[in-house]
């Protein structure tokens, strides 16, 4: 078993948890202003209303990022642990693609949040 087979599921599991908590708090409007796990942009941090509006707009994308992370965690377990050495190439592709998609969803969520704030002005 490779290090990636251990790190991949743990990292994606933690990301799924982080994104899930952020999505739930953003949807409920309970994420404190400038929270460490929130989206951080000048437009979002301008006011409490901007922060809440932006995060409410971004929560579906953040929820999607949580689901993608969870599926990559499960896939990493299957490829790294259950498939063993036969799954090494698949595991590498899965981890790299997962990182790219999860980061892209973070940027899309941030853009959606900023757009929502700009529309309210």
N, CA and C of each residue as an Amber inpcrd file, in Angstrom:
protein
   363
   0.8510000  -1.1770000   0.0000000   0.0000000   0.0000000   0.0000000
   0.8980000   1.2420000   0.0000000   0.5590000   2.1880000  -0.8580000
   1.3740000   3.3960000  -0.9860000   0.9070000   4.4750000  -0.0110000
   1.7240000   5.4920000   0.1490000   1.3630000   6.6210000   1.0170000
   0.1470000   7.3440000   0.4760000   0.0340000   7.3990000  -0.8540000
  -1.1070000   8.0610000  -1.4820000  -2.4170000   7.3470000  -1.1520000
  -2.3440000   6.0370000  -0.9570000  -3.5280000   5.2580000  -0.6000000
  -4.0150000   5.5850000   0.8130000  -3.1350000   6.1260000   1.6270000
  -3.5080000   6.5220000   2.9880000  -3.8770000   8.0050000   3.0260000
  -3.0450000   8.8190000   2.3890000  -3.2530000  10.2660000   2.4210000
  -4.4930000  10.6740000   1.6340000  -4.7140000  10.0560000   0.4740000
  -5.8480000  10.4110000  -0.3840000  -7.1940000  10.3360000   0.3250000
  -7.5530000   9.1770000   0.8720000  -8.8490000   9.0820000   1.5490000
  -8.9790000  10.0110000   2.7580000  -7.9020000  10.1620000   3.5050000
  -7.9550000  11.0410000   4.6840000  -8.1410000  12.4900000   4.2540000
  -7.3510000  12.9310000   3.2780000  -7.4330000  14.3200000   2.8210000
  -8.8010000  14.6210000   2.2090000  -9.2810000  13.7420000   1.3390000
 -10.5870000  13.9840000   0.7240000 -11.7230000  13.8640000   1.7440000
 -11.5570000  12.9940000   2.7190000 -12.5640000  12.9020000   3.7900000
 -12.6350000  14.1900000   4.6000000 -11.4730000  14.7420000   4.9280000
 -11.4400000  16.0130000   5.6610000 -12.0020000  17.1580000   4.8190000
 -11.6780000  17.1720000   3.5280000 -12.2250000  18.1940000   2.6420000
 -13.7440000  18.0780000   2.5410000 -14.2440000  16.8510000   2.4600000
 -15.6960000  16.6470000   2.4020000 -16.3550000  17.1880000   3.6660000
 -15.7400000  16.9330000   4.7960000 -16.2690000  17.4340000   6.0660000
 -16.2350000  18.9580000   6.1120000 -15.1180000  19.5350000   5.7280000
 -14.9670000  20.9860000   5.7350000 -15.9670000  21.6560000   4.7980000
 -16.0350000  21.1770000   3.5530000 -16.9810000  21.7420000   2.5990000
 -18.4250000  21.5320000   3.0490000 -18.7110000  20.3870000   3.6340000
 -20.0660000  20.1090000   4.1110000 -20.4880000  21.0580000   5.2180000
 -19.6170000  21.2650000   6.1830000 -19.9060000  22.1980000   7.2740000
 -20.0910000  23.6070000   6.7320000 -19.1960000  24.0080000   5.8340000
 -19.2890000  25.3410000   5.2470000 -20.5920000  25.5030000   4.4690000
 -20.9680000  24.5080000   3.6840000 -22.2140000  24.5910000   2.9100000
 -23.4260000  24.6980000   3.8340000 -23.4540000  23.8960000   4.8870000
 -24.5870000  23.9380000   5.8210000 -24.6790000  25.2780000   6.5390000
 -23.5540000  25.7780000   7.0040000 -23.5520000  27.0680000   7.6990000
 -23.8870000  28.2080000   6.7400000 -23.4020000  28.1290000   5.5050000
 -23.7000000  29.1630000   4.5130000 -25.1880000  29.1660000   4.1720000
 -25.7680000  27.9860000   4.0270000 -27.2020000  27.8850000   3.7140000
 -28.0540000  28.4290000   4.8490000 -27.6660000  28.1160000   6.0670000
 -28.4360000  28.5560000   7.2350000 -28.1830000  30.0160000   7.5880000
 -27.1280000  30.5870000   7.0380000 -26.7840000  31.9740000   7.3560000
 -26.1580000  32.1290000   8.7310000 -25.5030000  31.0690000   9.2030000
 -24.9190000  31.0930000  10.5500000 -23.3910000  31.1530000  10.5500000
 -22.8050000  31.4130000   9.4000000 -21.3500000  31.4900000   9.3200000
 -20.9140000  32.8790000   9.7720000 -20.1310000  32.9650000  10.8470000
 -19.7130000  34.2820000  11.3420000 -18.8710000  35.0440000  10.3150000
 -19.0260000  36.3470000  10.3110000 -18.2740000  37.2080000   9.4080000
 -16.7750000  36.9430000   9.5610000 -16.1020000  36.7980000   8.4530000
 -14.6610000  36.5360000   8.3730000 -14.2390000  35.2170000   9.0360000
 -15.1530000  34.2640000   9.0700000 -14.8260000  32.9500000   9.6160000
 -13.6850000  32.3360000   8.8140000 -12.8360000  31.5960000   9.4790000
 -11.6660000  30.9990000   8.8330000 -12.0580000  30.0560000   7.6980000
 -13.1970000  29.3810000   7.8030000 -13.5720000  28.4260000   6.7630000
 -14.4110000  29.0610000   5.6570000 -14.7120000  30.3380000   5.7530000
 -15.5400000  30.9970000   4.7460000 -14.7620000  31.4090000   3.5110000
 -15.5160000  31.8890000   2.5330000 -14.9210000  32.4530000   1.3230000
 -14.4450000  33.8590000   1.6560000 -13.2700000  34.1960000   1.2210000
 -12.7130000  35.5030000   1.5770000 -12.4100000  36.3290000   0.3390000
 -13.1970000  37.3610000   0.1680000 -13.0100000  38.3420000  -0.9060000
 -13.3250000  39.7060000  -0.3100000 -12.7770000  40.7180000  -0.9050000
 -13.0240000  42.0930000  -0.4540000 -14.5260000  42.3940000  -0.4620000
 -15.2180000  41.9570000  -1.5220000 -16.6530000  42.2280000  -1.6420000
 -17.4670000  41.5210000  -0.5520000 -17.0720000  40.3170000  -0.2090000
 -17.8100000  39.5490000   0.7980000 -17.5840000  40.0740000   2.2080000
 -16.4160000  40.6060000   2.4650000 -16.0900000  41.0700000   3.8020000
 -16.4600000  42.5330000   4.0230000 -17.1420000  43.1280000   3.0530000
 -17.5260000  44.5430000   3.1630000 -18.5640000  44.7750000   4.2600000
 -19.4450000  43.8070000   4.4630000 -20.4850000  43.9560000   5.4870000
 -21.0380000  42.5830000   5.8570000 -21.7730000  42.5580000   6.9360000
 -22.4270000  41.3190000   7.3780000 -23.4220000  40.8410000   6.3180000
 -24.1580000  41.7900000   5.7320000 -25.1530000  41.4470000   4.7040000
 -24.4750000  40.8620000   3.4610000 -23.3660000  41.4560000   3.0470000
 -22.6290000  40.9570000   1.8820000 -22.0920000  39.5520000   2.1580000
 -21.5590000  39.3530000   3.3480000 -21.0210000  38.0430000   3.7450000
 -22.1070000  36.9740000   3.6630000 -23.2630000  37.2680000   4.2510000
 -24.3580000  36.2950000   4.2830000 -24.9340000  36.0630000   2.8870000
 -25.1410000  37.1290000   2.1280000 -25.6890000  37.0090000   0.7710000
 -24.7650000  36.1870000  -0.1180000 -23.4960000  36.4830000  -0.0600000
 -22.5320000  35.7550000  -0.8810000 -22.4680000  34.2800000  -0.5390000
 -22.4420000  33.9750000   0.7320000 -22.3560000  32.5720000   1.1400000
 -23.6540000  31.8160000   0.8530000 -24.7830000  32.4860000   0.9630000
 -26.0500000  31.8200000   0.6040000 -26.0760000  31.4900000  -0.8850000
 -25.5090000  32.3510000  -1.7000000 -25.4500000  32.0860000  -3.1410000
 -24.4790000  30.9510000  -3.4580000 -23.4470000  30.8040000  -2.6560000
 -22.3980000  29.8230000  -2.9380000 -22.6720000  28.4490000  -2.3380000
 -23.6210000  28.3260000  -1.4310000 -23.7620000  27.0580000  -0.7080000
 -24.0240000  25.8500000  -1.6020000 -24.8050000  25.9500000  -2.6990000
 -24.9920000  24.7350000  -3.5140000 -23.6830000  24.2420000  -4.1350000
 -22.8270000  25.1610000  -4.5200000 -21.5510000  24.7890000  -5.1190000
 -20.6350000  24.1990000  -4.0480000 -20.6860000  24.7610000  -2.8530000
 -19.8970000  24.2170000  -1.7430000 -20.3940000  22.8180000  -1.3710000
 -21.6970000  22.6170000  -1.4230000 -22.2620000  21.2870000  -1.1710000
 -21.8140000  20.2870000  -2.2240000 -21.7620000  20.7520000  -3.4790000
 -21.2720000  19.9020000  -4.5600000 -19.8070000  19.5360000  -4.3300000
 -19.0200000  20.4880000  -3.8500000 -17.6120000  20.2140000  -3.5580000
 -17.4890000  19.1800000  -2.4400000 -18.3950000  19.2320000  -1.4670000
 -18.3920000  18.2280000  -0.3930000 -18.6820000  16.8450000  -0.9620000
 -19.6610000  16.7640000  -1.8550000 -20.0040000  15.4730000  -2.4680000
 -18.8580000  14.9440000  -3.3280000 -18.2480000  15.8100000  -4.1120000
 -17.1170000  15.4040000  -4.9540000 -15.9720000  14.8970000  -4.0830000
 -15.6980000  15.6030000  -3.0010000 -14.6250000  15.1800000  -2.0830000
 -14.9450000  13.8260000  -1.4650000 -16.1920000  13.6250000  -1.0690000
 -16.5850000  12.3440000  -0.4690000 -16.4340000  11.2040000  -1.4700000
 -16.8580000  11.4220000  -2.7080000 -16.7140000  10.3840000  -3.7290000
 -15.2450000  10.0890000  -4.0330000 -14.4160000  11.1180000  -4.0150000
 -12.9870000  10.8890000  -4.2420000 -12.3600000  10.1540000  -3.0500000
 -12.8450000  10.4100000  -1.8530000 -12.3580000   9.6720000  -0.6850000
 -12.6920000   8.1860000  -0.8230000 -13.9310000   7.9120000  -1.2060000
 -14.3660000   6.5160000  -1.3950000 -13.5800000   5.8660000  -2.5330000
 -13.4230000   6.5890000  -3.6330000 -12.6580000   6.0650000  -4.7660000
 -11.2110000   5.8060000  -4.4060000 -10.6510000   6.6690000  -3.5700000
  -9.2630000   6.4800000  -3.1380000  -9.1130000   5.2340000  -2.2850000
 -10.1110000   4.9590000  -1.4700000 -10.0760000   3.7300000  -0.6670000
 -10.1490000   2.5130000  -1.5800000 -11.0590000   2.5690000  -2.5390000
 -11.2060000   1.4300000  -3.4550000  -9.9330000   1.2030000  -4.2630000
  -9.4150000   2.3010000  -4.8390000  -8.2310000   2.1610000  -5.6900000
  -6.9710000   1.8550000  -4.8930000  -6.8240000   2.4790000  -3.7450000
  -5.5860000   2.3280000  -2.9940000  -5.5320000   1.1280000  -2.0850000
  -6.6480000   0.8130000  -1.4680000  -6.6500000  -0.2710000  -0.4890000
  -7.1500000  -1.5740000  -1.1000000  -8.3000000  -1.5230000  -1.7380000
  -8.8970000  -2.7570000  -2.2390000  -8.2210000  -3.2760000  -3.5110000
  -7.7720000  -2.3510000  -4.3790000  -7.1400000  -2.7780000  -5.6250000
  -5.6370000  -2.9780000  -5.4700000  -5.0610000  -2.4160000  -4.4200000
  -3.6330000  -2.5800000  -4.1790000  -2.7780000  -1.9940000  -5.2800000
  -1.7310000  -2.7020000  -5.6590000  -0.7970000  -2.2180000  -6.6830000
  -1.4620000  -2.0820000  -8.0500000  -2.4910000  -2.8770000  -8.3180000
  -3.1920000  -2.7890000  -9.6040000  -3.9160000  -1.4540000  -9.7590000
  -4.2460000  -0.8250000  -8.6690000  -4.9870000   0.4260000  -8.7200000
  -4.1320000   1.6720000  -8.5770000  -2.8260000   1.5190000  -8.5770000
  -1.9230000   2.6550000  -8.3390000  -2.1090000   3.7680000  -9.3790000
  -2.1760000   3.4450000 -10.6350000  -2.3600000   4.4500000 -11.6880000
  -3.7060000   5.1410000 -11.5670000  -4.7360000   4.3550000 -11.3040000
  -6.0760000   4.9130000 -11.1230000  -6.1120000   5.8230000  -9.8980000
  -5.4680000   5.4100000  -8.8310000  -5.4210000   6.2080000  -7.6120000
  -4.7500000   7.5550000  -7.8720000  -3.6420000   7.5350000  -8.5770000
  -2.9360000   8.7800000  -8.8850000  -3.8220000   9.7120000  -9.7010000
  -4.4600000   9.1840000 -10.7350000  -5.3570000   9.9920000 -11.5710000
  -6.5290000  10.5150000 -10.7550000  -7.0530000   9.6940000  -9.8810000
  -8.1960000  10.0750000  -9.0520000  -7.8290000  11.2060000  -8.0930000
  -6.6800000  11.1090000  -7.4680000  -6.2520000  12.1410000  -6.5250000
  -5.9660000  13.4590000  -7.2430000  -5.2630000  13.3920000  -8.3580000
  -4.9440000  14.6190000  -9.0950000  -6.2150000  15.2690000  -9.6230000
  -7.0940000  14.4890000 -10.2310000  -8.3390000  15.0630000 -10.7540000
  -9.2120000  15.5900000  -9.6210000  -9.2060000  14.9210000  -8.4990000
  -9.9870000  15.3850000  -7.3510000  -9.5120000  16.7280000  -6.8390000
  -8.2140000  16.8870000  -6.7510000  -7.6490000  18.1630000  -6.3020000
  -8.0420000  19.2780000  -7.2630000  -7.9300000  19.0200000  -8.5570000
  -8.2730000  20.0300000  -9.5620000  -9.7520000  20.4100000  -9.4670000
 -10.6180000  19.4290000  -9.3810000 -12.0590000  19.7030000  -9.3540000
 -12.4600000  20.4160000  -8.0630000 -11.9460000  19.9800000  -6.9480000
 -12.3010000  20.6050000  -5.6730000 -11.8120000  22.0570000  -5.6140000
 -10.6110000  22.3150000  -6.0940000 -10.1120000  23.6930000  -6.1460000
 -10.9430000  24.5350000  -7.1160000 -11.2930000  23.9630000  -8.2620000
 -12.1080000  24.6900000  -9.2390000 -13.4680000  25.0450000  -8.6440000
 -14.0600000  24.1240000  -7.9030000 -15.3590000  24.4040000  -7.2790000
 -15.2410000  25.5080000  -6.2300000 -14.1140000  25.5810000  -5.5300000
 -13.8940000  26.6610000  -4.5680000 -13.9090000  28.0090000  -5.2920000
 -13.2120000  28.0850000  -6.4360000 -13.1650000  29.3340000  -7.1950000
 -14.5250000  29.6740000  -7.8060000 -15.2620000  28.6770000  -8.2620000
 -16.6030000  28.9140000  -8.8020000 -17.5360000  29.4050000  -7.6920000
 -17.4500000  28.8060000  -6.5180000 -18.2740000  29.2450000  -5.3840000
 -17.9380000  30.6810000  -5.0080000 -16.6720000  31.0080000  -5.0180000
 -16.2440000  32.3650000  -4.6990000 -16.7760000  33.3580000  -5.7260000
 -16.7160000  32.9990000  -7.0020000 -17.2290000  33.8710000  -8.0570000
 -18.7460000  34.0430000  -7.9340000 -19.4540000  32.9780000  -7.6120000
 -20.8940000  33.0610000  -7.4290000 -21.2460000  33.9670000  -6.2560000
 -20.4660000  33.8860000  -5.1990000 -20.6940000  34.7110000  -4.0210000
 -20.4780000  36.1900000  -4.3460000 -19.4030000  36.4810000  -5.0310000
 -19.0960000  37.8820000  -5.4000000 -20.1640000  38.4030000  -6.3580000
 -20.5970000  37.5870000  -7.2980000 -21.6640000  37.9980000  -8.2150000
 -22.9430000  38.3360000  -7.4820000 -23.2950000  37.5230000  -6.4990000
 -24.5140000  37.7750000  -5.7310000 -24.4100000  39.0930000  -4.9660000
 -23.2530000  39.3810000  -4.4310000 -23.0540000  40.6300000  -3.6980000
 -23.1360000  41.8190000  -4.6540000 -22.5570000  41.6860000  -5.8390000
 -22.6010000  42.7790000  -6.8070000 -24.0290000  43.0390000  -7.2930000
 -24.8320000  41.9820000  -7.3990000 -26.2280000  42.1430000  -7.8210000
 -27.0710000  42.8450000  -6.7720000 -26.7010000  42.7190000  -5.5170000
 -27.5060000  43.3550000  -4.4520000 -27.2250000  44.8430000  -4.3220000
 -26.1390000  45.3180000  -4.9290000 -25.7840000  46.7390000  -4.8180000
 -26.6470000  47.6020000  -5.6880000
